[in-house]
Amino acid sequence: MRRFVVLVLSALLGAGSSIVLVGADSDRTITIRGDERFVANTIIQATFRFSPGPLVVKSGDAVTWTNPATPEPHSISIVNQGDLPASVEDVFMCSVCNDILTAHGIGPGGPGPSFTPVLGNAAAHQLQAVGDSFLIGSSSMPGFLPTSVTETITAQSGSTLYYLCAIHPWMQGTISVN
């Protein structure tokens, strides 16, 4: 079933993106946008995405992710570039996504007794390396997880952080650190 959903989603989602250069006085907010639509025997569609897409920031800048309206929780998880799904098959077979969700204590039935909303440096509100990950809540589950999270980008100048949502692996972004 997941394979079918992702196949349909991949066919429906556009591939356009732009780079946003972030200066000292600019807004550094990434908003999670999109929704889902289902009509039996007709269509299944999810347009979840990070907006804007790629960012350029300085090491030490804070970036805020916010999920004001989508009905589902998401993860912001730093991964190696080579682990980013690049095809429908990759989305369905996203082993790094399974590893991230397991590390967060989320299994097939949802959060378990070892549920951990932040991993790695994200526990100190920093993003700098593969393995840093946090969960962000949804409008349909108020109070379970925050719907806005601010993290300081502490990666070294000249590096690029690649991230995805381990729940919806087609949601991907990059942060270039100057």
Secondary structure, DSSP 4 states (H G I P E B T S, - for coil): -HHHHHHHHHHHS------EE--TTS--EEEEE--EEEETTTEEEE--EEES--EEE-TT-EEEEE-SS-SS-EEEEEE-GGGS--SHHHHHT-HHHHHHHHHTTEETTEE-TT--SEEGGGGGTEE-STT-EEEE--TTSTTTS-SEEEEEE-SPTT-EEEEE-SSSTT-EEEEEE-
